[in-house]
Amino acid sequence: PFLAPATGKPIAMFGAIPERQALLYTPVWLLASDEIKTYWVKFLRHSLLWIADFASRFGAIGNYVDSRNSLHIAWLEWHGFSHCHTVPAATGETTLKLYIKE
């Protein structure tokens, strides 16, 4: 987890799921609290090495993201992921965007 420098409280966690099953990419994920906005720059620097490590170990990495999740989309785009595909969500309320980094 990424911890707040001042308090040591968890702000975000991210990772990769190497068991791809039938996917052409290894899924990556991000879970963050609202406090990530306070430590955004530090978090980006911290996650940069991990995303590079995931890409070197697993090849293509990516995931579908709710199109309303602008924070997650910004994180993926900052790391060089490309928007590849959009599909309707099962609920019909929004769309899911596939981002991949090769």
Biopython code that builds the backbone (N, CA, C, O; Angstrom):
import numpy as np
from Bio.PDB.StructureBuilder import StructureBuilder

atoms = [
    (1, "PRO", "N", (0.817, -1.203, 0.000)),
    (1, "PRO", "CA", (0.000, 0.000, 0.000)),
    (1, "PRO", "C", (0.856, 1.261, 0.000)),
    (1, "PRO", "O", (1.994, 1.250, 0.470)),
    (2, "PHE", "N", (0.308, 2.329, -0.523)),
    (2, "PHE", "CA", (0.948, 3.639, -0.483)),
    (2, "PHE", "C", (0.420, 4.344, 0.754)),
    (2, "PHE", "O", (-0.792, 4.502, 0.903)),
    (3, "LEU", "N", (1.302, 4.766, 1.636)),
    (3, "LEU", "CA", (0.909, 5.370, 2.902)),
    (3, "LEU", "C", (1.160, 6.870, 2.891)),
    (3, "LEU", "O", (2.109, 7.340, 2.264)),
    (4, "ALA", "N", (0.312, 7.621, 3.583)),
    (4, "ALA", "CA", (0.499, 9.068, 3.705)),
    (4, "ALA", "C", (1.818, 9.340, 4.424)),
    (4, "ALA", "O", (2.069, 8.772, 5.487)),
    (5, "PRO", "N", (2.660, 10.198, 3.859)),
    (5, "PRO", "CA", (3.958, 10.465, 4.490)),
    (5, "PRO", "C", (3.847, 10.999, 5.917)),
    (5, "PRO", "O", (4.657, 10.635, 6.769)),
    (6, "ALA", "N", (2.863, 11.851, 6.194)),
    (6, "ALA", "CA", (2.760, 12.470, 7.519)),
    (6, "ALA", "C", (2.124, 11.550, 8.558)),
    (6, "ALA", "O", (2.563, 11.526, 9.708)),
    (7, "THR", "N", (1.105, 10.799, 8.175)),
    (7, "THR", "CA", (0.332, 10.037, 9.153)),
    (7, "THR", "C", (0.552, 8.533, 9.089)),
    (7, "THR", "O", (0.271, 7.835, 10.063)),
    (8, "GLY", "N", (1.039, 8.025, 7.986)),
    (8, "GLY", "CA", (1.194, 6.589, 7.819)),
    (8, "GLY", "C", (-0.099, 5.869, 7.501)),
    (8, "GLY", "O", (-0.135, 4.639, 7.471)),
    (9, "LYS", "N", (-1.179, 6.632, 7.258)),
    (9, "LYS", "CA", (-2.467, 6.023, 6.906)),
    (9, "LYS", "C", (-2.443, 5.544, 5.454)),
    (9, "LYS", "O", (-1.850, 6.199, 4.597)),
    (10, "PRO", "N", (-3.081, 4.411, 5.174)),
    (10, "PRO", "CA", (-3.152, 3.937, 3.777)),
    (10, "PRO", "C", (-3.930, 4.918, 2.907)),
    (10, "PRO", "O", (-4.976, 5.427, 3.309)),
    (11, "ILE", "N", (-3.412, 5.174, 1.721)),
    (11, "ILE", "CA", (-4.064, 6.057, 0.760)),
    (11, "ILE", "C", (-4.476, 5.282, -0.476)),
    (11, "ILE", "O", (-5.550, 5.517, -1.031)),
    (12, "ALA", "N", (-3.624, 4.354, -0.914)),
    (12, "ALA", "CA", (-3.919, 3.618, -2.142)),
    (12, "ALA", "C", (-3.212, 2.277, -2.142)),
    (12, "ALA", "O", (-2.196, 2.077, -1.477)),
    (13, "MET", "N", (-3.788, 1.365, -2.914)),
    (13, "MET", "CA", (-3.163, 0.073, -3.191)),
    (13, "MET", "C", (-3.358, -0.186, -4.680)),
    (13, "MET", "O", (-4.373, 0.201, -5.260)),
    (14, "PHE", "N", (-2.390, -0.833, -5.283)),
    (14, "PHE", "CA", (-2.525, -1.231, -6.679)),
    (14, "PHE", "C", (-1.735, -2.502, -6.869)),
    (14, "PHE", "O", (-0.871, -2.837, -6.058)),
    (15, "GLY", "N", (-2.030, -3.209, -7.942)),
    (15, "GLY", "CA", (-1.318, -4.451, -8.179)),
    (15, "GLY", "C", (-1.635, -5.021, -9.537)),
    (15, "GLY", "O", (-2.320, -4.399, -10.348)),
    (16, "ALA", "N", (-1.128, -6.215, -9.774)),
    (16, "ALA", "CA", (-1.349, -6.928, -11.037)),
    (16, "ALA", "C", (-1.829, -8.334, -10.710)),
    (16, "ALA", "O", (-1.489, -8.897, -9.669)),
    (17, "ILE", "N", (-2.620, -8.888, -11.610)),
    (17, "ILE", "CA", (-3.135, -10.246, -11.460)),
    (17, "ILE", "C", (-2.503, -11.096, -12.562)),
    (17, "ILE", "O", (-3.027, -11.151, -13.674)),
    (18, "PRO", "N", (-1.378, -11.760, -12.264)),
    (18, "PRO", "CA", (-0.636, -12.452, -13.321)),
    (18, "PRO", "C", (-1.333, -13.663, -13.930)),
    (18, "PRO", "O", (-0.952, -14.097, -15.016)),
    (19, "GLU", "N", (-2.332, -14.214, -13.270)),
    (19, "GLU", "CA", (-3.058, -15.342, -13.849)),
    (19, "GLU", "C", (-4.044, -14.808, -14.874)),
    (19, "GLU", "O", (-5.206, -14.557, -14.554)),
    (20, "ARG", "N", (-3.586, -14.638, -16.093)),
    (20, "ARG", "CA", (-4.355, -13.997, -17.148)),
    (20, "ARG", "C", (-5.575, -14.781, -17.596)),
    (20, "ARG", "O", (-6.541, -14.192, -18.080)),
    (21, "GLN", "N", (-5.549, -16.064, -17.447)),
    (21, "GLN", "CA", (-6.565, -16.958, -17.974)),
    (21, "GLN", "C", (-6.629, -16.760, -19.492)),
    (21, "GLN", "O", (-5.641, -17.045, -20.170)),
    (22, "ALA", "N", (-7.724, -16.295, -20.042)),
    (22, "ALA", "CA", (-7.849, -16.183, -21.499)),
    (22, "ALA", "C", (-7.578, -14.769, -22.001)),
    (22, "ALA", "O", (-7.854, -14.473, -23.163)),
    (23, "LEU", "N", (-7.048, -13.898, -21.162)),
    (23, "LEU", "CA", (-6.817, -12.516, -21.562)),
    (23, "LEU", "C", (-5.513, -12.373, -22.332)),
    (23, "LEU", "O", (-4.604, -13.193, -22.200)),
    (24, "LEU", "N", (-5.437, -11.330, -23.130)),
    (24, "LEU", "CA", (-4.216, -11.027, -23.865)),
    (24, "LEU", "C", (-3.339, -10.034, -23.115)),
    (24, "LEU", "O", (-2.330, -9.564, -23.641)),
    (25, "TYR", "N", (-3.729, -9.716, -21.883)),
    (25, "TYR", "CA", (-2.985, -8.778, -21.058)),
    (25, "TYR", "C", (-3.136, -9.200, -19.598)),
    (25, "TYR", "O", (-4.065, -9.925, -19.243)),
    (26, "THR", "N", (-2.218, -8.738, -18.764)),
    (26, "THR", "CA", (-2.311, -8.966, -17.326)),
    (26, "THR", "C", (-3.079, -7.805, -16.707)),
    (26, "THR", "O", (-2.675, -6.653, -16.863)),
    (27, "PRO", "N", (-4.170, -8.083, -16.012)),
    (27, "PRO", "CA", (-4.933, -6.991, -15.405)),
    (27, "PRO", "C", (-4.160, -6.291, -14.280)),
    (27, "PRO", "O", (-3.515, -6.941, -13.457)),
    (28, "VAL", "N", (-4.238, -4.965, -14.261)),
    (28, "VAL", "CA", (-3.737, -4.152, -13.152)),
    (28, "VAL", "C", (-4.935, -3.471, -12.512)),
    (28, "VAL", "O", (-5.954, -3.250, -13.166)),
    (29, "TRP", "N", (-4.811, -3.137, -11.224)),
    (29, "TRP", "CA", (-5.936, -2.541, -10.523)),
    (29, "TRP", "C", (-5.443, -1.465, -9.564)),
    (29, "TRP", "O", (-4.275, -1.440, -9.179)),
    (30, "LEU", "N", (-6.363, -0.574, -9.187)),
    (30, "LEU", "CA", (-6.078, 0.518, -8.258)),
    (30, "LEU", "C", (-7.273, 0.696, -7.336)),
    (30, "LEU", "O", (-8.417, 0.729, -7.790)),
    (31, "LEU", "N", (-7.008, 0.808, -6.058)),
    (31, "LEU", "CA", (-8.017, 1.112, -5.046)),
    (31, "LEU", "C", (-7.452, 2.265, -4.224)),
    (31, "LEU", "O", (-6.365, 2.143, -3.659)),
    (32, "ALA", "N", (-8.181, 3.392, -4.150)),
    (32, "ALA", "CA", (-7.649, 4.576, -3.465)),
    (32, "ALA", "C", (-8.727, 5.269, -2.640)),
    (32, "ALA", "O", (-9.914, 5.212, -2.959)),
    (33, "SER", "N", (-8.284, 5.919, -1.576)),
    (33, "SER", "CA", (-9.176, 6.759, -0.781)),
    (33, "SER", "C", (-9.154, 8.169, -1.374)),
    (33, "SER", "O", (-8.334, 8.467, -2.242)),
    (34, "ASP", "N", (-10.042, 9.020, -0.912)),
    (34, "ASP", "CA", (-10.072, 10.407, -1.392)),
    (34, "ASP", "C", (-8.797, 11.167, -1.050)),
    (34, "ASP", "O", (-8.490, 12.176, -1.684)),
    (35, "GLU", "N", (-8.053, 10.692, -0.056)),
    (35, "GLU", "CA", (-6.814, 11.374, 0.341)),
    (35, "GLU", "C", (-5.720, 11.293, -0.724)),
    (35, "GLU", "O", (-4.710, 11.990, -0.631)),
    (36, "ILE", "N", (-5.916, 10.454, -1.719)),
    (36, "ILE", "CA", (-4.905, 10.366, -2.777)),
    (36, "ILE", "C", (-4.729, 11.716, -3.474)),
    (36, "ILE", "O", (-3.650, 12.018, -3.983)),
    (37, "LYS", "N", (-5.778, 12.517, -3.496)),
    (37, "LYS", "CA", (-5.707, 13.841, -4.132)),
    (37, "LYS", "C", (-4.694, 14.738, -3.432)),
    (37, "LYS", "O", (-4.104, 15.614, -4.065)),
    (38, "THR", "N", (-4.488, 14.531, -2.139)),
    (38, "THR", "CA", (-3.516, 15.324, -1.376)),
    (38, "THR", "C", (-2.077, 14.918, -1.714)),
    (38, "THR", "O", (-1.174, 15.755, -1.712)),
    (39, "TYR", "N", (-1.873, 13.643, -2.001)),
    (39, "TYR", "CA", (-0.526, 13.111, -2.230)),
    (39, "TYR", "C", (-0.349, 12.584, -3.649)),
    (39, "TYR", "O", (0.436, 11.665, -3.881)),
    (40, "TRP", "N", (-1.076, 13.164, -4.595)),
    (40, "TRP", "CA", (-1.113, 12.680, -5.976)),
    (40, "TRP", "C", (0.279, 12.569, -6.593)),
    (40, "TRP", "O", (0.612, 11.536, -7.174)),
    (41, "VAL", "N", (1.090, 13.607, -6.478)),
    (41, "VAL", "CA", (2.411, 13.598, -7.131)),
    (41, "VAL", "C", (3.300, 12.516, -6.525)),
    (41, "VAL", "O", (3.971, 11.784, -7.253)),
    (42, "LYS", "N", (3.308, 12.414, -5.209)),
    (42, "LYS", "CA", (4.123, 11.369, -4.567)),
    (42, "LYS", "C", (3.647, 9.976, -4.963)),
    (42, "LYS", "O", (4.453, 9.073, -5.188)),
    (43, "PHE", "N", (2.333, 9.814, -5.044)),
    (43, "PHE", "CA", (1.792, 8.522, -5.450)),
    (43, "PHE", "C", (2.208, 8.173, -6.877)),
    (43, "PHE", "O", (2.582, 7.031, -7.145)),
    (44, "LEU", "N", (2.149, 9.138, -7.796)),
    (44, "LEU", "CA", (2.558, 8.872, -9.182)),
    (44, "LEU", "C", (4.019, 8.425, -9.233)),
    (44, "LEU", "O", (4.353, 7.459, -9.920)),
    (45, "ARG", "N", (4.869, 9.115, -8.519)),
    (45, "ARG", "CA", (6.286, 8.734, -8.508)),
    (45, "ARG", "C", (6.476, 7.335, -7.926)),
    (45, "ARG", "O", (7.272, 6.551, -8.443)),
    (46, "HIS", "N", (5.754, 7.021, -6.861)),
    (46, "HIS", "CA", (5.847, 5.715, -6.224)),
    (46, "HIS", "C", (5.370, 4.605, -7.170)),
    (46, "HIS", "O", (6.011, 3.560, -7.283)),
    (47, "SER", "N", (4.255, 4.840, -7.838)),
    (47, "SER", "CA", (3.684, 3.801, -8.693)),
    (47, "SER", "C", (4.440, 3.632, -10.010)),
    (47, "SER", "O", (4.315, 2.593, -10.658)),
    (48, "LEU", "N", (5.214, 4.626, -10.410)),
    (48, "LEU", "CA", (5.954, 4.562, -11.672)),
    (48, "LEU", "C", (6.851, 3.326, -11.744)),
    (48, "LEU", "O", (6.854, 2.623, -12.754)),
    (49, "LEU", "N", (7.599, 3.063, -10.701)),
    (49, "LEU", "CA", (8.506, 1.908, -10.705)),
    (49, "LEU", "C", (7.739, 0.593, -10.733)),
    (49, "LEU", "O", (8.155, -0.360, -11.392)),
    (50, "TRP", "N", (6.619, 0.542, -10.018)),
    (50, "TRP", "CA", (5.836, -0.694, -9.979)),
    (50, "TRP", "C", (5.188, -0.992, -11.322)),
    (50, "TRP", "O", (5.181, -2.143, -11.758)),
    (51, "ILE", "N", (4.653, 0.009, -11.975)),
    (51, "ILE", "CA", (4.035, -0.213, -13.286)),
    (51, "ILE", "C", (5.094, -0.667, -14.285)),
    (51, "ILE", "O", (4.843, -1.568, -15.086)),
    (52, "ALA", "N", (6.270, -0.054, -14.244)),
    (52, "ALA", "CA", (7.365, -0.486, -15.117)),
    (52, "ALA", "C", (7.751, -1.936, -14.818)),
    (52, "ALA", "O", (8.024, -2.709, -15.737)),
    (53, "ASP", "N", (7.774, -2.300, -13.547)),
    (53, "ASP", "CA", (8.089, -3.677, -13.167)),
    (53, "ASP", "C", (7.023, -4.640, -13.678)),
    (53, "ASP", "O", (7.359, -5.691, -14.225)),
    (54, "PHE", "N", (5.738, -4.300, -13.510)),
    (54, "PHE", "CA", (4.658, -5.156, -14.013)),
    (54, "PHE", "C", (4.795, -5.357, -15.525)),
    (54, "PHE", "O", (4.671, -6.477, -16.020)),
    (55, "ALA", "N", (5.051, -4.268, -16.251)),
    (55, "ALA", "CA", (5.165, -4.356, -17.709)),
    (55, "ALA", "C", (6.351, -5.222, -18.118)),
    (55, "ALA", "O", (6.255, -5.986, -19.078)),
    (56, "SER", "N", (7.469, -5.111, -17.401)),
    (56, "SER", "CA", (8.639, -5.910, -17.780)),
    (56, "SER", "C", (8.433, -7.394, -17.444)),
    (56, "SER", "O", (8.924, -8.261, -18.167)),
    (57, "ARG", "N", (7.721, -7.688, -16.370)),
    (57, "ARG", "CA", (7.493, -9.087, -15.983)),
    (57, "ARG", "C", (6.364, -9.753, -16.763)),
    (57, "ARG", "O", (6.451, -10.938, -17.085)),
    (58, "PHE", "N", (5.306, -9.003, -17.068)),
    (58, "PHE", "CA", (4.107, -9.623, -17.620)),
    (58, "PHE", "C", (3.810, -9.264, -19.073)),
    (58, "PHE", "O", (2.877, -9.815, -19.658)),
    (59, "GLY", "N", (4.574, -8.362, -19.663)),
    (59, "GLY", "CA", (4.269, -7.936, -21.033)),
    (59, "GLY", "C", (3.129, -6.942, -21.041)),
    (59, "GLY", "O", (3.165, -5.950, -20.313)),
    (60, "ALA", "N", (2.121, -7.192, -21.850)),
    (60, "ALA", "CA", (0.980, -6.271, -21.945)),
    (60, "ALA", "C", (0.203, -6.278, -20.632)),
    (60, "ALA", "O", (-0.125, -7.339, -20.101)),
    (61, "ILE", "N", (-0.089, -5.084, -20.115)),
    (61, "ILE", "CA", (-0.887, -4.941, -18.900)),
    (61, "ILE", "C", (-2.039, -3.989, -19.192)),
    (61, "ILE", "O", (-1.917, -3.112, -20.048)),
    (62, "GLY", "N", (-3.148, -4.153, -18.494)),
    (62, "GLY", "CA", (-4.285, -3.276, -18.730)),
    (62, "GLY", "C", (-5.487, -3.673, -17.906)),
    (62, "GLY", "O", (-5.421, -4.582, -17.078)),
    (63, "ASN", "N", (-6.604, -2.970, -18.148)),
    (63, "ASN", "CA", (-7.851, -3.323, -17.486)),
    (63, "ASN", "C", (-8.971, -2.430, -18.002)),
    (63, "ASN", "O", (-8.740, -1.388, -18.616)),
    (64, "TYR", "N", (-10.204, -2.882, -17.725)),
    (64, "TYR", "CA", (-11.380, -2.068, -18.005)),
    (64, "TYR", "C", (-11.618, -1.140, -16.825)),
    (64, "TYR", "O", (-11.449, -1.532, -15.670)),
    (65, "VAL", "N", (-12.013, 0.097, -17.122)),
    (65, "VAL", "CA", (-12.248, 1.113, -16.111)),
    (65, "VAL", "C", (-13.608, 1.746, -16.375)),
    (65, "VAL", "O", (-13.949, 2.050, -17.518)),
    (66, "ASP", "N", (-14.385, 1.944, -15.306)),
    (66, "ASP", "CA", (-15.645, 2.673, -15.424)),
    (66, "ASP", "C", (-15.330, 4.060, -15.987)),
    (66, "ASP", "O", (-14.458, 4.754, -15.465)),
    (67, "SER", "N", (-16.023, 4.462, -17.034)),
    (67, "SER", "CA", (-15.723, 5.734, -17.693)),
    (67, "SER", "C", (-15.927, 6.935, -16.778)),
    (67, "SER", "O", (-15.436, 8.022, -17.085)),
    (68, "ARG", "N", (-16.634, 6.773, -15.667)),
    (68, "ARG", "CA", (-16.826, 7.864, -14.701)),
    (68, "ARG", "C", (-15.654, 7.997, -13.734)),
    (68, "ARG", "O", (-15.589, 8.973, -12.986)),
    (69, "ASN", "N", (-14.737, 7.050, -13.732)),
    (69, "ASN", "CA", (-13.626, 7.034, -12.786)),
    (69, "ASN", "C", (-12.437, 7.816, -13.355)),
    (69, "ASN", "O", (-11.451, 7.234, -13.808)),
    (70, "SER", "N", (-12.552, 9.120, -13.322)),
    (70, "SER", "CA", (-11.531, 9.979, -13.938)),
    (70, "SER", "C", (-10.173, 9.852, -13.253)),
    (70, "SER", "O", (-9.142, 9.995, -13.910)),
    (71, "LEU", "N", (-10.149, 9.587, -11.959)),
    (71, "LEU", "CA", (-8.879, 9.441, -11.248)),
    (71, "LEU", "C", (-8.097, 8.229, -11.752)),
    (71, "LEU", "O", (-6.897, 8.325, -12.012)),
    (72, "HIS", "N", (-8.772, 7.096, -11.889)),
    (72, "HIS", "CA", (-8.125, 5.878, -12.366)),
    (72, "HIS", "C", (-7.670, 6.054, -13.820)),
    (72, "HIS", "O", (-6.574, 5.631, -14.189)),
    (73, "ILE", "N", (-8.512, 6.673, -14.632)),
    (73, "ILE", "CA", (-8.158, 6.912, -16.040)),
    (73, "ILE", "C", (-6.935, 7.811, -16.133)),
    (73, "ILE", "O", (-6.035, 7.548, -16.931)),
    (74, "ALA", "N", (-6.890, 8.876, -15.322)),
    (74, "ALA", "CA", (-5.722, 9.769, -15.337)),
    (74, "ALA", "C", (-4.459, 9.018, -14.926)),
    (74, "ALA", "O", (-3.395, 9.231, -15.508)),
    (75, "TRP", "N", (-4.569, 8.132, -13.920)),
    (75, "TRP", "CA", (-3.426, 7.335, -13.471)),
    (75, "TRP", "C", (-2.909, 6.456, -14.601)),
    (75, "TRP", "O", (-1.705, 6.407, -14.850)),
    (76, "LEU", "N", (-3.818, 5.757, -15.291)),
    (76, "LEU", "CA", (-3.410, 4.888, -16.397)),
    (76, "LEU", "C", (-2.778, 5.686, -17.535)),
    (76, "LEU", "O", (-1.735, 5.296, -18.062)),
    (77, "GLU", "N", (-3.397, 6.792, -17.914)),
    (77, "GLU", "CA", (-2.860, 7.605, -19.016)),
    (77, "GLU", "C", (-1.497, 8.189, -18.664)),
    (77, "GLU", "O", (-0.618, 8.256, -19.523)),
    (78, "TRP", "N", (-1.303, 8.614, -17.415)),
    (78, "TRP", "CA", (-0.017, 9.151, -16.995)),
    (78, "TRP", "C", (1.079, 8.100, -17.126)),
    (78, "TRP", "O", (2.232, 8.428, -17.409)),
    (79, "HIS", "N", (0.715, 6.840, -16.920)),
    (79, "HIS", "CA", (1.675, 5.745, -17.026)),
    (79, "HIS", "C", (1.827, 5.225, -18.453)),
    (79, "HIS", "O", (2.528, 4.236, -18.669)),
    (80, "GLY", "N", (1.194, 5.860, -19.419)),
    (80, "GLY", "CA", (1.381, 5.480, -20.819)),
    (80, "GLY", "C", (0.423, 4.431, -21.344)),
    (80, "GLY", "O", (0.657, 3.867, -22.413)),
    (81, "PHE", "N", (-0.656, 4.153, -20.617)),
    (81, "PHE", "CA", (-1.669, 3.224, -21.122)),
    (81, "PHE", "C", (-2.466, 3.927, -22.217)),
    (81, "PHE", "O", (-2.643, 5.144, -22.186)),
    (82, "SER", "N", (-2.935, 3.161, -23.167)),
    (82, "SER", "CA", (-3.737, 3.695, -24.272)),
    (82, "SER", "C", (-5.161, 3.177, -24.187)),
    (82, "SER", "O", (-5.394, 2.010, -23.875)),
    (83, "HIS", "N", (-6.108, 4.056, -24.469)),
    (83, "HIS", "CA", (-7.519, 3.649, -24.524)),
    (83, "HIS", "C", (-7.713, 2.859, -25.812)),
    (83, "HIS", "O", (-7.429, 3.356, -26.902)),
    (84, "CYS", "N", (-8.200, 1.625, -25.682)),
    (84, "CYS", "CA", (-8.299, 0.727, -26.830)),
    (84, "CYS", "C", (-9.728, 0.409, -27.245)),
    (84, "CYS", "O", (-9.994, 0.163, -28.421)),
    (85, "HIS", "N", (-10.651, 0.414, -26.284)),
    (85, "HIS", "CA", (-11.974, -0.129, -26.583)),
    (85, "HIS", "C", (-12.952, 0.361, -25.516)),
    (85, "HIS", "O", (-12.568, 0.539, -24.360)),
    (86, "THR", "N", (-14.195, 0.578, -25.890)),
    (86, "THR", "CA", (-15.250, 0.958, -24.942)),
    (86, "THR", "C", (-16.429, 0.021, -25.125)),
    (86, "THR", "O", (-16.834, -0.267, -26.251)),
    (87, "VAL", "N", (-16.978, -0.453, -24.016)),
    (87, "VAL", "CA", (-18.149, -1.335, -24.050)),
    (87, "VAL", "C", (-19.168, -0.834, -23.027)),
    (87, "VAL", "O", (-18.798, -0.181, -22.051)),
    (88, "PRO", "N", (-20.462, -1.138, -23.249)),
    (88, "PRO", "CA", (-21.444, -0.767, -22.233)),
    (88, "PRO", "C", (-21.271, -1.630, -20.986)),
    (88, "PRO", "O", (-20.953, -2.816, -21.077)),
    (89, "ALA", "N", (-21.486, -1.020, -19.825)),
    (89, "ALA", "CA", (-21.449, -1.782, -18.568)),
    (89, "ALA", "C", (-22.705, -2.634, -18.477)),
    (89, "ALA", "O", (-23.716, -2.337, -19.113)),
    (90, "ALA", "N", (-22.636, -3.688, -17.688)),
    (90, "ALA", "CA", (-23.771, -4.609, -17.553)),
    (90, "ALA", "C", (-25.026, -3.904, -17.039)),
    (90, "ALA", "O", (-26.143, -4.288, -17.386)),
    (91, "THR", "N", (-24.841, -2.871, -16.211)),
    (91, "THR", "CA", (-25.984, -2.145, -15.654)),
    (91, "THR", "C", (-26.613, -1.192, -16.666)),
    (91, "THR", "O", (-27.753, -0.761, -16.492)),
    (92, "GLY", "N", (-25.872, -0.865, -17.721)),
    (92, "GLY", "CA", (-26.356, 0.071, -18.725)),
    (92, "GLY", "C", (-26.240, 1.522, -18.304)),
    (92, "GLY", "O", (-26.608, 2.415, -19.067)),
    (93, "GLU", "N", (-25.737, 1.774, -17.106)),
    (93, "GLU", "CA", (-25.632, 3.138, -16.596)),
    (93, "GLU", "C", (-24.415, 3.892, -17.124)),
    (93, "GLU", "O", (-24.399, 5.123, -17.130)),
    (94, "THR", "N", (-23.423, 3.174, -17.554)),
    (94, "THR", "CA", (-22.174, 3.807, -17.963)),
    (94, "THR", "C", (-21.482, 2.913, -18.988)),
    (94, "THR", "O", (-22.058, 1.935, -19.463)),
    (95, "THR", "N", (-20.254, 3.258, -19.317)),
    (95, "THR", "CA", (-19.445, 2.417, -20.196)),
    (95, "THR", "C", (-18.157, 2.043, -19.471)),
    (95, "THR", "O", (-17.762, 2.675, -18.492)),
    (96, "LEU", "N", (-17.525, 1.008, -19.977)),
    (96, "LEU", "CA", (-16.224, 0.582, -19.480)),
    (96, "LEU", "C", (-15.206, 0.812, -20.581)),
    (96, "LEU", "O", (-15.444, 0.471, -21.740)),
    (97, "LYS", "N", (-14.076, 1.390, -20.216)),
    (97, "LYS", "CA", (-13.019, 1.661, -21.177)),
    (97, "LYS", "C", (-11.843, 0.739, -20.911)),
    (97, "LYS", "O", (-11.387, 0.616, -19.774)),
    (98, "LEU", "N", (-11.354, 0.091, -21.957)),
    (98, "LEU", "CA", (-10.178, -0.774, -21.830)),
    (98, "LEU", "C", (-8.934, 0.051, -22.102)),
    (98, "LEU", "O", (-8.822, 0.708, -23.137)),
    (99, "TYR", "N", (-7.998, 0.008, -21.159)),
    (99, "TYR", "CA", (-6.703, 0.663, -21.306)),
    (99, "TYR", "C", (-5.631, -0.412, -21.269)),
    (99, "TYR", "O", (-5.648, -1.281, -20.398)),
    (100, "ILE", "N", (-4.688, -0.354, -22.223)),
    (100, "ILE", "CA", (-3.599, -1.333, -22.286)),
    (100, "ILE", "C", (-2.264, -0.615, -22.490)),
    (100, "ILE", "O", (-2.181, 0.389, -23.197)),
    (101, "LYS", "N", (-1.234, -1.149, -21.861)),
    (101, "LYS", "CA", (0.150, -0.688, -22.065)),
    (101, "LYS", "C", (0.941, -1.891, -22.519)),
    (101, "LYS", "O", (0.958, -2.921, -21.844)),
    (102, "GLU", "N", (1.594, -1.768, -23.656)),
    (102, "GLU", "CA", (2.385, -2.888, -24.181)),
    (102, "GLU", "C", (3.859, -2.584, -24.103)),
    (102, "GLU", "O", (4.682, -3.409, -24.499)),
]
sb = StructureBuilder()
sb.init_structure("model")
sb.init_model(0)
sb.init_chain("A")
sb.init_seg("    ")
for serial, (resi, resn, name, xyz) in enumerate(atoms, 1):
    if name == "N":
        sb.init_residue(resn, " ", resi, " ")
    sb.init_atom(name, np.array(xyz, "f"), 0.0, 1.0, " ", f" {name:<3s}", serial, name[0])
structure = sb.get_structure()
